[in-house]
Amino acid sequence: MAAIIPRWEWRTFGGGQRAAEDAFAALTPGPVKESEELYLLSAAGGNVKVRDGLLDIKLLREVNADGLERWEPVMKRGFPLPAAEVPKVFDAFGVTTPPLTREAYTLDQLVTELMEPSGAARAVSVHKRRVRYSLGGCQAELADLEVSGREARTIAVESEDPSAVIAAVRGVGLDGHVNTSYPRGLAALVDALPPRYAVIDVGTNSVKFHIGERGTDGTWRAVVDRAELTRLGEGLERQGTISAEPLERTVAAIVSMTEETRRHQVRATVAVGTAGLRIAKNRAEVIAAIRARTGLTVEVIPGEEESRLAYLAVQAGLGGTEGPVVVFDTGGGSTEFTFGRGPQVEERFSLDVGAVPYTERFGLADAVAPGVLDDALAAISADLSRIDGHPPPAALVGMGGAVTNLTAVKLPYNINHHRAEQRLAQEPAA
């Protein structure tokens, strides 16, 4: 019998695969194979299935730093299954083997007499339509599944060389997707778990992190929404590059966020970079460092695209407004302005107006003299001169950390001031 050579595997379930599907369309496909399979799903996550009358068991032996999985085949044999082999099945389920009363078991006996009474696993019927490809020296597969009346598409890449798998995955634009094994992907599909996606926004002053869950009605629910202050742009205006300490703080934050996406079973993560990465001379090195530690490729977006996305966010979150609206998104390194009317964008641009350069230039991290503050305000006003001459809008919407902080300061003051007035009104006159 030939030796089994372990392969490193990567697979994605669900949507968001259009770029990869286009890449596969340009490849030469192998023959189409269709099969009816039975997966035995358990909490332990072992890959146990029956195909062509053979019981096939694979166990997860290793997960590397890039999230690739190495599955080891431990059994492939037909029915009836000898009683001596049954414990291997329940070992894969992660439970103790129940008492055995037969010398051998048919598939039906294994399921109805041993598996179902013990609650060790559940049987799920899967129809597969599979097409194999060669991709970057790896074996690749595109499969369409029908499971319990639901459909899904899955793309897989595998090879003995893990670096080749990662290169192939990145080459077809799937590196932001989470590696999802058949057992986990099928369980989520059968249970109709709402899909979750994540966004990581690598800004000049902070890294924002959001996980959204999409309901069956198309609406989104926030699962995680937070930011970490990493000051990536610290010293950037002075030296033109991102230095080691701010980079390490930022990478550590992104590592924590990517680990959190796995705990929340996120299907895919998009990472974007804004002003700090746009102007940094060592941008390529920073992106490579983040990718090496997290597996994510940060896409540095232009300021105009950043402003467009901000406007879309306002339209989605607040709805349309009558008359002209202006959205400004101010961050650590830049401020984006978008002028529009309803869904129509009329003008958008980005200005190098952000909290970090002004804080460093004028020493605003500490208390300053009134003259210094006047100089800072004059510089900001001059840098905002492009908005001069625009007519007042019907609505002005502000976004970003500075706006949030100003609101947080203003609201408690108003609330406390109102409460003080109420107490004074209730006190008897002297």
VOPAGU-2260 file (C-alpha; in pm, 1 decimal, decimal comma):
REM VOPAGU-2260
SITE   aa  ch    i         X         Y         Z
SITE  MET   A    0       0,0       0,0       0,0
SITE  ALA   A    1     139,0     340,1     -98,2
SITE  ALA   A    2     231,6     574,4     185,0
SITE  ILE   A    3     -16,8     853,1     256,1
SITE  ILE   A    4     148,2    1192,8     219,9
SITE  PRO   A    5     -23,5    1454,7     435,9
SITE  ARG   A    6    -150,7    1761,7     255,5
SITE  TRP   A    7    -219,1    2110,8     378,2
SITE  GLU   A    8    -574,6    2214,9     302,7
SITE  TRP   A    9    -761,9    2543,1     269,7
SITE  ARG   A   10   -1133,2    2579,7     194,7
SITE  THR   A   11   -1395,2    2852,0     190,7
SITE  PHE   A   12   -1775,0    2828,0     214,3
SITE  GLY   A   13   -2036,4    3080,3     114,7
SITE  GLY   A   14   -2040,4    3396,4     -93,4
SITE  GLY   A   15   -1791,4    3663,4    -183,1
SITE  GLN   A   16   -1599,4    3437,8    -422,1
SITE  ARG   A   17   -1663,1    3616,8    -752,7
SITE  ALA   A   18   -1298,5    3710,3    -816,5
SITE  ALA   A   19   -1187,6    3352,6    -745,5
SITE  GLU   A   20   -1460,9    3207,7    -966,4
SITE  ASP   A   21   -1349,0    3434,8   -1251,1
SITE  ALA   A   22    -991,6    3311,2   -1200,6
SITE  PHE   A   23   -1106,0    2947,9   -1209,4
SITE  ALA   A   24   -1303,2    3015,4   -1530,0
SITE  ALA   A   25    -972,2    3087,9   -1703,3
SITE  LEU   A   26    -826,9    2748,4   -1600,2
SITE  THR   A   27    -866,9    2412,6   -1770,6
SITE  PRO   A   28   -1119,6    2209,6   -1570,3
SITE  GLY   A   29   -1092,1    1840,1   -1498,5
SITE  PRO   A   30   -1386,2    1601,2   -1533,5
SITE  VAL   A   31   -1705,4    1676,5   -1340,3
SITE  LYS   A   32   -1779,8    1431,1   -1059,4
SITE  GLU   A   33   -2113,1    1403,2    -880,9
SITE  SER   A   34   -2170,7    1202,2    -567,0
SITE  GLU   A   35   -2417,0    1136,4    -288,4
SITE  GLU   A   36   -2240,4    1143,8      47,0
SITE  LEU   A   37   -2333,0    1109,7     411,6
SITE  TYR   A   38   -2142,3    1324,2     663,3
SITE  LEU   A   39   -2146,1    1231,2    1030,2
SITE  LEU   A   40   -2107,2    1565,1    1207,1
SITE  SER   A   41   -1995,7    1590,8    1569,3
SITE  ALA   A   42   -1888,0    1860,9    1809,5
SITE  ALA   A   43   -1531,1    1728,0    1793,2
SITE  GLY   A   44   -1509,6    1830,9    1427,5
SITE  GLY   A   45   -1360,4    1511,6    1282,9
SITE  ASN   A   46   -1415,7    1465,6     909,8
SITE  VAL   A   47   -1624,7    1145,6     892,4
SITE  LYS   A   48   -1815,9    1067,3     573,6
SITE  VAL   A   49   -1945,5     779,9     365,7
SITE  ARG   A   50   -1893,1     794,2      -9,3
SITE  ASP   A   51   -1929,3     512,3    -262,7
SITE  GLY   A   52   -2005,2     275,2      24,1
SITE  LEU   A   53   -1673,4     348,2     200,5
SITE  LEU   A   54   -1638,2     496,2     549,1
SITE  ASP   A   55   -1373,7     768,7     526,0
SITE  ILE   A   56   -1227,4     924,3     844,0
SITE  LYS   A   57    -980,1    1212,6     858,2
SITE  LEU   A   58    -853,2    1377,9    1176,0
SITE  LEU   A   59    -717,6    1728,5    1210,4
SITE  ARG   A   60    -355,9    1694,7    1318,3
SITE  GLU   A   61    -213,5    2044,0    1279,1
SITE  VAL   A   62    -301,0    2406,1    1205,2
SITE  ASN   A   63     -12,7    2628,3    1096,6
SITE  ALA   A   64      42,9    3000,9    1146,6
SITE  ASP   A   65    -141,5    3082,1     821,8
SITE  GLY   A   66    -448,7    2887,9     933,8
SITE  LEU   A   67    -389,1    2598,1     695,4
SITE  GLU   A   68    -506,4    2259,6     822,7
SITE  ARG   A   69    -333,9    1925,2     791,2
SITE  TRP   A   70    -586,1    1640,3     793,0
SITE  GLU   A   71    -463,7    1283,4     832,9
SITE  PRO   A   72    -663,2     991,9     683,1
SITE  VAL   A   73    -702,6     720,7     949,1
SITE  MET   A   74    -962,3     491,0     791,5
SITE  LYS   A   75   -1122,4     407,3     459,3
SITE  ARG   A   76   -1312,5      81,4     443,2
SITE  GLY   A   77   -1645,6     -65,6     344,6
SITE  PHE   A   78   -1941,9    -208,6     532,8
SITE  PRO   A   79   -2019,9    -412,5     729,7
SITE  LEU   A   80   -1770,8    -252,1     965,8
SITE  PRO   A   81   -1599,7    -495,0    1207,3
SITE  ALA   A   82   -1667,7    -419,6    1574,1
SITE  ALA   A   83   -1293,2    -382,7    1630,9
SITE  GLU   A   84   -1294,6     -79,4    1395,6
SITE  VAL   A   85   -1594,7      96,6    1548,6
SITE  PRO   A   86   -1392,8     270,6    1825,8
SITE  LYS   A   87   -1205,2     464,7    1555,7
SITE  VAL   A   88   -1534,3     620,1    1452,5
SITE  PHE   A   89   -1625,1     730,3    1803,7
SITE  ASP   A   90   -1270,6     852,3    1865,9
SITE  ALA   A   91   -1327,8    1087,2    1570,9
SITE  PHE   A   92   -1655,3    1196,0    1736,8
SITE  GLY   A   93   -1463,7    1268,8    2058,2
SITE  VAL   A   94   -1683,9    1041,6    2272,7
SITE  THR   A   95   -1659,4     702,3    2438,3
SITE  THR   A   96   -1763,3     404,9    2226,1
SITE  PRO   A   97   -2099,7     264,1    2341,1
SITE  PRO   A   98   -2134,8    -108,9    2422,0
SITE  LEU   A   99   -2106,3    -321,1    2107,6
SITE  THR   A  100   -2344,1    -615,6    2062,0
SITE  ARG   A  101   -2256,1    -721,2    1708,3
SITE  GLU   A  102   -1946,0    -859,1    1541,6
SITE  ALA   A  103   -1993,0    -614,6    1254,1
SITE  TYR   A  104   -2222,2    -320,1    1169,5
SITE  THR   A  105   -2391,7    -204,0     853,1
SITE  LEU   A  106   -2410,5     171,9     796,7
SITE  ASP   A  107   -2774,2     176,4     907,6
SITE  GLN   A  108   -2690,6     -18,8    1224,0
SITE  LEU   A  109   -2396,2     210,3    1300,5
SITE  VAL   A  110   -2620,6     517,4    1276,1
SITE  THR   A  111   -2944,4     392,1    1436,3
SITE  GLU   A  112   -2806,5     159,6    1705,7
SITE  LEU   A  113   -2487,3     336,8    1812,0
SITE  MET   A  114   -2462,3     693,3    1687,7
SITE  GLU   A  115   -2814,1     831,8    1731,9
SITE  PRO   A  116   -2885,6     687,4    2081,2
SITE  SER   A  117   -2554,7     819,7    2212,4
SITE  GLY   A  118   -2601,1    1162,4    2052,1
SITE  ALA   A  119   -2242,9    1137,9    1931,6
SITE  ALA   A  120   -2310,4    1281,9    1586,3
SITE  ARG   A  121   -2580,4    1360,7    1334,4
SITE  ALA   A  122   -2607,3    1227,0     981,0
SITE  VAL   A  123   -2631,2    1482,8     700,8
SITE  SER   A  124   -2688,2    1389,1     337,1
SITE  VAL   A  125   -2487,0    1592,2      86,5
SITE  HIS   A  126   -2505,0    1600,3    -291,3
SITE  LYS   A  127   -2177,0    1720,9    -444,4
SITE  ARG   A  128   -2084,0    1837,7    -790,3
SITE  ARG   A  129   -1705,0    1869,2    -798,5
SITE  VAL   A  130   -1459,5    1999,3   -1057,3
SITE  ARG   A  131   -1082,0    1970,1   -1008,7
SITE  TYR   A  132    -820,9    2219,8   -1131,6
SITE  SER   A  133    -446,1    2272,9   -1114,3
SITE  LEU   A  134    -370,2    2606,9    -950,7
SITE  GLY   A  135     -17,9    2731,4    -884,3
SITE  GLY   A  136     117,5    2380,0    -848,7
SITE  CYS   A  137    -163,7    2283,8    -609,8
SITE  GLN   A  138    -475,0    2073,7    -646,6
SITE  ALA   A  139    -785,6    2289,9    -638,1
SITE  GLU   A  140   -1152,8    2206,3    -635,5
SITE  LEU   A  141   -1473,1    2399,7    -692,8
SITE  ALA   A  142   -1778,2    2219,6    -555,4
SITE  ASP   A  143   -2149,5    2295,1    -549,2
SITE  LEU   A  144   -2337,7    2138,7    -257,3
SITE  GLU   A  145   -2701,5    2062,7    -185,6
SITE  VAL   A  146   -2767,7    2003,7     184,1
SITE  SER   A  147   -3109,1    1984,1     352,2
SITE  GLY   A  148   -3269,8    2196,1      84,3
SITE  ARG   A  149   -2991,0    2455,8      96,3
SITE  GLU   A  150   -2717,1    2524,3    -156,0
SITE  ALA   A  151   -2360,0    2642,0    -113,8
SITE  ARG   A  152   -2040,7    2673,1    -313,6
SITE  THR   A  153   -1703,0    2580,0    -171,8
SITE  ILE   A  154   -1352,3    2630,9    -310,3
SITE  ALA   A  155   -1058,3    2426,1    -185,4
SITE  VAL   A  156    -681,6    2432,9    -242,1
SITE  GLU   A  157    -439,8    2168,1    -113,1
SITE  SER   A  158     -75,6    2068,4    -146,1
SITE  GLU   A  159     212,1    1912,9      45,6
SITE  ASP   A  160     374,4    2259,6      33,0
SITE  PRO   A  161     189,3    2504,8     261,5
SITE  SER   A  162     358,8    2808,6     105,8
SITE  ALA   A  163     223,7    2705,3    -234,9
SITE  VAL   A  164    -129,0    2682,8     -92,1
SITE  ILE   A  165    -108,2    3032,8      56,6
SITE  ALA   A  166      32,6    3174,4    -267,5
SITE  ALA   A  167    -248,5    3011,3    -468,2
SITE  VAL   A  168    -516,6    3138,2    -228,3
SITE  ARG   A  169    -378,8    3493,0    -244,3
SITE  GLY   A  170    -343,9    3468,6    -619,5
SITE  VAL   A  171    -719,2    3427,7    -667,6
SITE  GLY   A  172    -812,5    3693,1    -411,3
SITE  LEU   A  173    -933,7    3468,2    -130,5
SITE  ASP   A  174    -677,6    3546,7     138,8
SITE  GLY   A  175    -934,0    3746,2     337,7
SITE  HIS   A  176   -1160,7    3442,0     364,0
SITE  VAL   A  177   -1146,4    3210,6     663,1
SITE  ASN   A  178   -1028,7    2852,5     616,4
SITE  THR   A  179   -1342,5    2648,0     688,0
SITE  SER   A  180   -1337,0    2268,3     691,9
SITE  TYR   A  181   -1622,8    2057,0     558,0
SITE  PRO   A  182   -1747,7    1961,1     907,7
SITE  ARG   A  183   -1769,0    2323,0    1025,9
SITE  GLY   A  184   -1904,3    2456,6     697,3
SITE  LEU   A  185   -2172,8    2189,8     669,7
SITE  ALA   A  186   -2280,0    2235,4    1031,6
SITE  ALA   A  187   -2325,1    2609,9     976,7
SITE  LEU   A  188   -2519,1    2543,7     656,5
SITE  VAL   A  189   -2751,8    2286,5     812,0
SITE  ASP   A  190   -2814,1    2503,4    1118,4
SITE  ALA   A  191   -2881,5    2803,5     891,2
SITE  LEU   A  192   -2641,3    3018,5    1090,2
SITE  PRO   A  193   -2647,8    3375,8     956,8
SITE  PRO   A  194   -2324,0    3459,0     772,2
SITE  ARG   A  195   -2079,3    3692,1     943,3
SITE  TYR   A  196   -1821,6    3920,1     783,0
SITE  ALA   A  197   -1557,8    4149,6     930,2
SITE  VAL   A  198   -1388,1    4476,8     840,4
SITE  ILE   A  199   -1059,3    4601,9     981,3
SITE  ASP   A  200    -982,9    4969,1     914,7
SITE  VAL   A  201    -613,7    5046,9     969,9
SITE  GLY   A  202    -609,1    5419,1    1037,2
SITE  THR   A  203    -339,1    5668,6    1125,5
SITE  ASN   A  204    -442,3    5687,0    1490,4
SITE  SER   A  205    -657,8    5379,3    1553,3
SITE  VAL   A  206    -758,7    5042,2    1413,8
SITE  LYS   A  207   -1134,4    4998,6    1384,6
SITE  PHE   A  208   -1290,5    4651,3    1395,9
SITE  HIS   A  209   -1642,9    4550,9    1302,8
SITE  ILE   A  210   -1815,0    4213,8    1265,9
SITE  GLY   A  211   -2157,7    4218,8    1104,3
SITE  GLU   A  212   -2415,0    3940,0    1082,8
SITE  ARG   A  213   -2654,6    3936,9     789,9
SITE  GLY   A  214   -3009,5    3824,6     855,8
SITE  THR   A  215   -3239,5    3645,6     612,5
SITE  ASP   A  216   -3420,4    3975,9     545,9
SITE  GLY   A  217   -3095,9    4139,6     430,7
SITE  THR   A  218   -3049,7    4357,5     739,2
SITE  TRP   A  219   -2724,9    4365,4     934,8
SITE  ARG   A  220   -2665,0    4323,1    1307,1
SITE  ALA   A  221   -2343,1    4437,2    1472,0
SITE  VAL   A  222   -2173,5    4151,5    1657,8
SITE  VAL   A  223   -1851,6    4337,0    1743,2
SITE  ASP   A  224   -1779,8    4708,2    1698,7
SITE  ARG   A  225   -1473,6    4858,3    1862,3
SITE  ALA   A  226   -1147,3    5041,4    1799,5
SITE  GLU   A  227    -796,8    5022,7    1942,9
SITE  LEU   A  228    -571,8    5327,5    1968,5
SITE  THR   A  229    -237,7    5220,9    1817,6
SITE  ARG   A  230    -102,8    5555,7    1683,8
SITE  LEU   A  231      39,0    5401,3    1366,3
SITE  GLY   A  232     117,6    5748,8    1233,0
SITE  GLU   A  233     325,5    5853,0    1534,8
SITE  GLY   A  234     620,7    6054,4    1397,3
SITE  LEU   A  235     506,5    5996,4    1039,0
SITE  GLU   A  236     484,0    6363,6     943,1
SITE  ARG   A  237     835,7    6427,4    1069,4
SITE  GLN   A  238    1018,3    6126,2     925,2
SITE  GLY   A  239     792,7    6015,6     640,6
SITE  THR   A  240     794,4    5650,8     747,9
SITE  ILE   A  241     612,1    5431,6     997,6
SITE  SER   A  242     852,4    5331,4    1274,1
SITE  ALA   A  243     890,9    4998,5    1450,0
SITE  GLU   A  244     702,0    5062,9    1775,3
SITE  PRO   A  245     380,9    5202,0    1618,4
SITE  LEU   A  246     389,3    4916,7    1366,8
SITE  GLU   A  247     421,7    4655,4    1642,2
SITE  ARG   A  248     128,7    4806,2    1835,0
SITE  THR   A  249     -82,4    4801,6    1520,8
SITE  VAL   A  250      11,4    4447,9    1418,5
SITE  ALA   A  251     -62,5    4319,6    1770,9
SITE  ALA   A  252    -408,9    4476,5    1754,9
SITE  ILE   A  253    -480,8    4320,5    1415,0
SITE  VAL   A  254    -359,9    3979,2    1535,9
SITE  SER   A  255    -609,3    3998,7    1824,0
SITE  MET   A  256    -886,7    4099,1    1585,1
SITE  THR   A  257    -819,9    3815,7    1340,3
SITE  GLU   A  258    -825,9    3567,3    1628,1
SITE  GLU   A  259   -1161,8    3712,4    1728,8
SITE  THR   A  260   -1299,1    3663,1    1376,2
SITE  ARG   A  261   -1223,4    3290,7    1405,1
SITE  ARG   A  262   -1404,0    3266,1    1739,2
SITE  HIS   A  263   -1708,1    3431,5    1583,7
SITE  GLN   A  264   -1691,8    3203,7    1275,5
SITE  VAL   A  265   -1652,4    3493,2    1034,7
SITE  ARG   A  266   -1653,2    3387,2     669,7
SITE  ALA   A  267   -1432,3    3662,7     532,5
SITE  THR   A  268   -1244,8    3971,8     647,1
SITE  VAL   A  269   -1162,2    4285,0     449,8
SITE  ALA   A  270    -873,1    4499,6     571,2
SITE  VAL   A  271    -824,8    4853,9     441,9
SITE  GLY   A  272    -563,6    5121,2     508,4
SITE  THR   A  273    -618,7    5496,6     491,6
SITE  ALA   A  274    -417,6    5819,7     517,0
SITE  GLY   A  275    -121,4    5695,9     723,6
SITE  LEU   A  276     -48,7    5411,1     484,3
SITE  ARG   A  277    -118,1    5629,3     181,4
SITE  ILE   A  278     165,9    5867,8     265,3
SITE  ALA   A  279     417,0    5633,9     435,5
SITE  LYS   A  280     730,3    5576,5     226,7
SITE  ASN   A  281     764,3    5225,8     374,0
SITE  ARG   A  282     403,4    5130,6     302,9
SITE  ALA   A  283     498,7    4806,4     124,8
SITE  GLU   A  284     707,5    4689,6     419,8
SITE  VAL   A  285     426,2    4769,6     664,5
SITE  ILE   A  286     170,2    4577,8     458,2
SITE  ALA   A  287     409,4    4281,7     432,0
SITE  ALA   A  288     464,3    4281,9     809,9
SITE  ILE   A  289      89,2    4277,8     875,9
SITE  ARG   A  290      36,3    3998,4     624,1
SITE  ALA   A  291     318,7    3788,0     771,5
SITE  ARG   A  292     166,0    3798,7    1119,8
SITE  THR   A  293    -206,1    3788,1    1038,4
SITE  GLY   A  294    -247,7    3643,4     689,5
SITE  LEU   A  295    -443,4    3955,5     587,5
SITE  THR   A  296    -350,9    4177,4     296,0
SITE  VAL   A  297    -434,5    4539,8     372,3
SITE  GLU   A  298    -574,4    4726,4      73,0
SITE  VAL   A  299    -472,3    5092,0      83,3
SITE  ILE   A  300    -766,2    5287,2     -57,4
SITE  PRO   A  301    -750,7    5638,2    -211,8
SITE  GLY   A  302    -900,9    5928,0     -21,7
SITE  GLU   A  303   -1178,5    5966,5    -280,4
SITE  GLU   A  304   -1281,4    5603,8    -227,2
SITE  GLU   A  305   -1274,9    5654,5     148,4
SITE  SER   A  306   -1513,2    5949,4     111,9
SITE  ARG   A  307   -1745,2    5749,1    -115,2
SITE  LEU   A  308   -1765,0    5466,6     137,9
SITE  ALA   A  309   -1838,7    5713,9     417,3
SITE  TYR   A  310   -2128,7    5855,9     216,4
SITE  LEU   A  311   -2265,2    5507,0     148,5
SITE  ALA   A  312   -2243,6    5430,3     520,7
SITE  VAL   A  313   -2449,8    5738,4     604,6
SITE  GLN   A  314   -2710,4    5651,8     340,8
SITE  ALA   A  315   -2734,6    5295,8     474,6
SITE  GLY   A  316   -2736,6    5392,5     842,0
SITE  LEU   A  317   -2946,3    5709,5     844,4
SITE  GLY   A  318   -3139,4    5689,0     519,3
SITE  GLY   A  319   -3177,4    5960,2     260,8
SITE  THR   A  320   -3240,4    6325,6     341,8
SITE  GLU   A  321   -3428,3    6591,2     150,9
SITE  GLY   A  322   -3199,9    6848,0      -6,1
SITE  PRO   A  323   -2821,0    6854,2     -24,6
SITE  VAL   A  324   -2616,9    6667,7     236,9
SITE  VAL   A  325   -2248,8    6685,5     327,4
SITE  VAL   A  326   -2067,6    6398,8     496,9
SITE  PHE   A  327   -1726,3    6455,1     649,1
SITE  ASP   A  328   -1515,0    6175,1     795,3
SITE  THR   A  329   -1225,1    6302,9    1000,6
SITE  GLY   A  330    -954,8    6068,4    1121,9
SITE  GLY   A  331    -597,5    6064,3    1241,9
SITE  GLY   A  332    -439,7    6157,7     910,3
SITE  SER   A  333    -705,2    6298,8     678,0
SITE  THR   A  334   -1060,1    6423,1     642,1
SITE  GLU   A  335   -1286,8    6318,5     357,7
SITE  PHE   A  336   -1573,5    6534,4     229,9
SITE  THR   A  337   -1862,4    6407,1      19,7
SITE  PHE   A  338   -2132,1    6635,0    -121,8
SITE  GLY   A  339   -2447,7    6469,7    -246,0
SITE  ARG   A  340   -2821,5    6463,6    -272,9
SITE  GLY   A  341   -2994,2    6139,6    -176,6
SITE  PRO   A  342   -2804,0    5846,0    -328,9
SITE  GLN   A  343   -2629,8    6071,7    -584,4
SITE  VAL   A  344   -2272,8    6183,6    -505,6
SITE  GLU   A  345   -2197,6    6523,0    -660,8
SITE  GLU   A  346   -1844,0    6589,2    -534,7
SITE  ARG   A  347   -1592,8    6418,6    -309,3
SITE  PHE   A  348   -1234,4    6480,0    -204,4
SITE  SER   A  349    -983,7    6412,0      72,3
SITE  LEU   A  350    -774,7    6667,9     260,7
SITE  ASP   A  351    -462,5    6612,5     472,2
SITE  VAL   A  352    -644,2    6731,4     783,7
SITE  GLY   A  353    -612,2    6489,0    1072,2
SITE  ALA   A  354    -562,8    6478,5    1446,2
SITE  VAL   A  355    -215,3    6323,2    1447,9
SITE  PRO   A  356     -12,5    6578,8    1243,6
SITE  TYR   A  357    -167,9    6879,0    1421,3
SITE  THR   A  358    -118,3    6721,2    1763,3
SITE  GLU   A  359     250,6    6661,9    1692,1
SITE  ARG   A  360     312,1    6992,6    1512,6
SITE  PHE   A  361     159,3    7211,4    1784,4
SITE  GLY   A  362     210,9    6990,0    2091,2
SITE  LEU   A  363    -162,3    6952,6    2147,6
SITE  ALA   A  364    -123,6    6635,2    2351,6
SITE  ASP   A  365     -63,9    6862,0    2652,6
SITE  ALA   A  366    -205,5    7192,9    2771,0
SITE  VAL   A  367     -97,5    7480,2    2545,8
SITE  ALA   A  368    -105,5    7858,6    2557,3
SITE  PRO   A  369    -396,7    8037,8    2385,6
SITE  GLY   A  370    -158,6    8163,5    2117,2
SITE  VAL   A  371     -54,1    7810,2    2023,9
SITE  LEU   A  372    -417,8    7706,2    2000,8
SITE  ASP   A  373    -489,5    8005,8    1777,1
SITE  ASP   A  374    -201,1    7904,4    1549,6
SITE  ALA   A  375    -334,8    7547,2    1528,6
SITE  LEU   A  376    -684,8    7669,5    1443,1
SITE  ALA   A  377    -544,3    7901,5    1176,7
SITE  ALA   A  378    -348,6    7614,1    1019,3
SITE  ILE   A  379    -653,8    7389,7    1019,6
SITE  SER   A  380    -866,9    7664,9     868,2
SITE  ALA   A  381    -613,5    7719,3     590,3
SITE  ASP   A  382    -597,0    7346,6     515,0
SITE  LEU   A  383    -978,7    7335,9     494,8
SITE  SER   A  384    -996,7    7621,7     244,4
SITE  ARG   A  385   -1119,2    7388,8     -30,6
SITE  ILE   A  386   -1463,8    7377,7     129,9
SITE  ASP   A  387   -1492,9    7757,6     108,7
SITE  GLY   A  388   -1768,8    7873,7    -120,0
SITE  HIS   A  389   -1987,7    7566,5     -90,3
SITE  PRO   A  390   -2345,8    7657,7       6,0
SITE  PRO   A  391   -2478,3    7540,4     344,2
SITE  PRO   A  392   -2630,5    7191,6     313,8
SITE  ALA   A  393   -2967,1    7077,9     441,2
SITE  ALA   A  394   -2787,1    6822,0     658,1
SITE  LEU   A  395   -2430,2    6783,5     781,6
SITE  VAL   A  396   -2314,5    6443,4     906,4
SITE  GLY   A  397   -1983,4    6397,3    1086,2
SITE  MET   A  398   -1797,7    6069,4    1130,3
SITE  GLY   A  399   -1475,6    5959,8    1296,4
SITE  GLY   A  400   -1312,3    5949,4    1636,4
SITE  ALA   A  401   -1284,8    6327,7    1679,9
SITE  VAL   A  402   -1658,0    6373,5    1619,0
SITE  THR   A  403   -1737,4    6089,8    1858,0
SITE  ASN   A  404   -1516,9    6241,3    2129,9
SITE  LEU   A  405   -1663,7    6589,7    2086,6
SITE  THR   A  406   -2013,3    6444,2    2113,9
SITE  ALA   A  407   -1915,5    6245,7    2423,4
SITE  VAL   A  408   -1789,8    6565,6    2588,2
SITE  LYS   A  409   -2088,7    6776,6    2484,3
SITE  LEU   A  410   -2367,5    6537,3    2580,0
SITE  PRO   A  411   -2263,5    6480,4    2944,2
SITE  TYR   A  412   -2222,7    6858,1    2983,0
SITE  ASN   A  413   -2572,4    6923,2    2850,3
SITE  ILE   A  414   -2721,1    6646,1    3063,4
SITE  ASN   A  415   -2546,1    6763,0    3380,3
SITE  HIS   A  416   -2633,0    7128,0    3309,4
SITE  HIS   A  417   -2998,9    7034,5    3262,3
SITE  ARG   A  418   -3000,0    6836,8    3587,3
SITE  ALA   A  419   -2845,6    7129,3    3774,8
SITE  GLU   A  420   -3114,5    7363,8    3642,5
SITE  GLN   A  421   -3381,1    7118,0    3754,7
SITE  ARG   A  422   -3236,2    7102,6    4107,4
SITE  LEU   A  423   -3217,2    7482,6    4129,8
SITE  ALA   A  424   -3578,7    7510,8    4015,4
SITE  GLN   A  425   -3688,9    7261,5    4282,0
SITE  GLU   A  426   -3503,8    7433,2    4569,3
SITE  PRO   A  427   -3711,4    7677,4    4779,5
SITE  ALA   A  428   -3622,0    8043,1    4747,3
SITE  ALA   A  429   -3405,3    8180,9    5025,0
